[in-house]
Amino acid sequence: MNNKAVILGSNYYIGLSTIRCLGEHGIHTVAVDYSTKNTYAADSKYVSEKLVVPHYKEDPAGFIRYLKDYASMQSAPPVLIPCHDNYVEVIDEYLEELRESYLIPQTEKGIYTRLMNKEMLERAAIEKGVAVPETVRVDEEDYLAKVAQTIKYPCLVKPSDSPAFVAKFRRKLFKVYYEQELVEAVEKSRQAGLEVIVQRIIPGFDDHMYTFDAYLNQESKVTHWVTCQKFRQYPINFGASVYTGQKYVPELYEIGAKFLEDMKYKGFAEIEFKKDAETGKFYLIEVNVRITNLNVLLNKAGVNIPYITYRELTGSPVEPYAVKKDTNLVFWYAYEDLLAIKGYLKTKQLTFGQVFKSFFKPKAYAIWDWRDPKPAFSFLSITLGKMFGKNSRG
């Protein structure tokens, strides 16, 4: 295989799992980042090459030029795989230009952005008949009255542009309990130049969160899929997966596959749903259009998304496959899960017995792999460094 795999982002375990998923099949992997600081994924034994590139936000034109120059020196077009939302945004903006040099699943500019932007996603979901939480826009007339009447408190203030919001506030959203808090959250967002919407909280504990993870081929047909159930998140209640299990839920395929196929989507996507604890109805919460946090779990369950992507784009597709049983496997990001457990126990949302029992399931570890241990030791070194005030990334 002459096509290299260029993996964007090596300072997080998503990049690490992507590198491993490809490297274990003998594919030449290129770990790309704008810094050498905290890039523990690049320490994997499966990394064939490392590149330090211009910053995607500070110098996007330089970043794109570097990628194109690199591709021009290769004997075959590399496969481009982003492992962070910010990289996806840049790829979407320069999609036509990058497709001249790289193999990328998506062919239509704007689809990534449409699914990542909360307002655009809500409109697309309603258009396709998929349930989303009731929403009020803050630029509507009498929006405060509408929130009080239709959404009620507490409610969520969510950004249209998640990556920018997280970069600014270090959280995914604001949970507000009364009108004054809502006004303050909206004003804080406005001052940061960020658009927000207000949404109803779908009732149910964190284990009512589910995912539909799928790969769609170049005909926009789902060929591979897995469904999962979250158990713990960090920050608790409105964070990222830290302890999530594979769980076969056919209904999620019925909703998710139709939505993505109707959108003419290509490549990998993960839809997050929440099941209403009172009605049992599934609501679409968000869509991830880059490799998921749960990638290592999907791979262990039999669906290697980076490899499936690579094989299809290089002309030898993998046979379609879906995980239509419960494997009992769980994804575990130990570092943040321990922080989450502290929060769940403190707020009495979980008991010590429930937490203890959960540790005995077979695991897909976010970072640790006995066949490739160096990244875990690098991560430990970085974490200890942060505790003592060193190793922060610019």
Disulfide bonds with the S-S distance in Angstrom:
none
